[in-house]
């Protein structure tokens, strides 16, 4: 369960960056401006992903593949595939569900500021802008974001821009324990008209439910 907690806690920051425009900090960098402009018309996003999670304390790297859907401003669904690792993560407003298929168990809780840090949720809800929450720097062809104030355990977020319809190709998140999550987005589609019902999740019969805090 600990690796899932790490994965989900850091996913809140992934959503923050994926769901809102990346504003320039005044440097006028073309890559930053392109991301900002592309986001203006985005209502929903879906695609597939490859995620590599390094858990530093365990000296272990887990690789996950799956699909995702995001609907602005506060709906998200990540499906991690695999017989041993199949997991559904659903955020629907303030509700959070983590369902592990093999164990037939679900963890339910609130997706709120107290749980995941004020800045990521403020961004997720559309109340802030990236330039107010992060120092924005260039790192070669990538964009490096460093929180201006405490943002959970996050130390930095590295964004790889894309030339496709969706302006972000990959992200790397580093936390205070030197855990690292690399997420590469694939086959991304924008504004396909995702229905709100796609974020409703009914637990299978016989599944055990636990409160997640």
SVG drawing of the C-alpha trace seen along z (x, -y; Angstrom):
<svg xmlns="http://www.w3.org/2000/svg" viewBox="-23 -39 43 50">
<polyline fill="none" stroke="black" stroke-width="0.4" points="0.0,0.0 2.9,-2.4 3.9,-2.5 0.3,-3.3 0.2,-6.1 3.4,-7.6 2.0,-7.2 -1.4,-8.8 0.0,-11.7 2.3,-12.7 -0.4,-12.2 -2.2,-15.2 0.7,-17.3 0.5,-15.7 -3.1,-16.7 -2.3,-20.2 0.1,-20.6 -1.9,-18.7 -5.1,-20.6 -4.0,-24.2 -2.0,-26.5 1.6,-27.0 2.1,-30.8 5.4,-32.4 7.4,-33.9 8.3,-36.8 11.1,-35.3 8.9,-35.0 10.2,-31.5 8.5,-30.1 8.0,-26.6 6.3,-28.0 4.1,-30.3 3.1,-27.5 1.9,-25.4 0.0,-28.4 -1.7,-29.1 -2.6,-25.4 -4.3,-25.0 -6.8,-27.8 -9.2,-25.7 -8.7,-22.3 -11.8,-20.9 -10.7,-17.3 -7.8,-15.0 -7.4,-11.2 -4.7,-8.8 -2.3,-6.2 0.8,-6.4 4.0,-4.6 5.0,-5.3 8.3,-4.4 8.2,-4.9 11.5,-4.9 10.9,-4.3 14.2,-5.4 13.9,-3.8 13.3,-0.4 15.8,-0.9 13.1,0.4 11.7,-0.9 8.2,0.2 7.0,-0.2 3.3,-0.7 1.3,-1.1 -2.3,-2.2 -4.8,-4.8 -6.0,-8.1 -8.8,-10.6 -9.0,-14.1 -11.9,-16.5 -11.3,-20.1 -11.4,-21.2 -11.6,-18.3 -12.2,-14.9 -9.5,-12.3 -9.3,-8.5 -6.1,-6.5 -6.2,-2.8 -3.0,-0.9 -3.1,2.4 -1.5,5.8 -2.6,8.9 -0.5,8.2 -0.8,4.4 -4.2,3.6 -5.5,0.5 -8.1,-2.1 -7.6,-5.6 -10.7,-7.8 -11.0,-11.4 -14.5,-12.9 -14.6,-16.3 -13.7,-15.7 -14.1,-11.9 -11.0,-9.7 -11.2,-5.9 -8.2,-3.6 -9.3,-0.1 -6.9,2.9 -8.4,5.6 -6.3,8.6 -6.9,7.9 -10.6,6.9 -10.2,3.9 -10.9,0.2 -9.6,-2.7 -12.0,-5.7 -11.3,-9.2 -11.5,-12.9 -9.3,-14.6 -8.9,-17.9 -6.3,-20.6 -5.5,-19.0 -4.7,-15.7 -2.7,-16.7 -1.5,-20.2 -3.1,-23.5 -1.2,-24.6 -1.9,-21.5 -5.6,-21.5 -5.9,-25.3 -4.4,-24.8 -6.6,-21.8 -9.7,-23.8 -8.6,-26.7 -8.0,-29.2 -4.3,-29.9 -1.7,-30.0 1.5,-28.1 3.7,-31.2 2.3,-32.1 3.1,-28.7 6.4,-27.8 9.7,-29.3 9.9,-28.4 13.3,-27.6 14.7,-26.0 16.7,-22.8 17.8,-22.2 14.6,-21.6 12.6,-20.9 10.9,-23.2 11.7,-22.9 9.2,-23.9 10.2,-24.4 7.5,-25.3 7.8,-28.7 6.2,-27.5 5.7,-24.0 3.7,-21.8 3.3,-18.5 6.6,-16.6 7.3,-17.8 10.8,-19.3 10.6,-19.8 8.6,-18.9 10.3,-18.6 8.0,-19.0 8.9,-17.8 7.0,-19.8 5.3,-18.2 4.8,-19.3 1.5,-17.5 -2.1,-18.7 -1.5,-18.3 1.5,-20.4 3.0,-18.1 4.8,-14.8 6.3,-13.7 6.8,-14.7 9.2,-13.9 8.3,-14.6 10.9,-14.4 10.0,-14.5 11.8,-15.2 12.7,-11.5 14.3,-11.4 11.4,-9.3 11.0,-9.8 8.0,-9.4 8.5,-9.5 5.3,-9.7 5.3,-9.5 2.0,-10.3 1.0,-8.4 -1.8,-8.6 -3.2,-11.7 -6.6,-13.1 -8.0,-16.5 -11.6,-17.6 -13.1,-14.2 -16.2,-15.0 -15.6,-12.8 -18.9,-12.3 -19.1,-13.0 -20.3,-9.4 -16.9,-8.2 -15.7,-9.2 -18.5,-7.3 -17.0,-4.1 -19.1,-1.3 -17.2,1.2 -17.5,4.8 -19.6,7.1 -17.7,8.5 -15.0,5.8 -13.7,4.7 -13.8,1.0 -11.4,-0.9 -11.2,-4.6 -8.1,-6.3 -6.7,-9.2"/>
</svg>
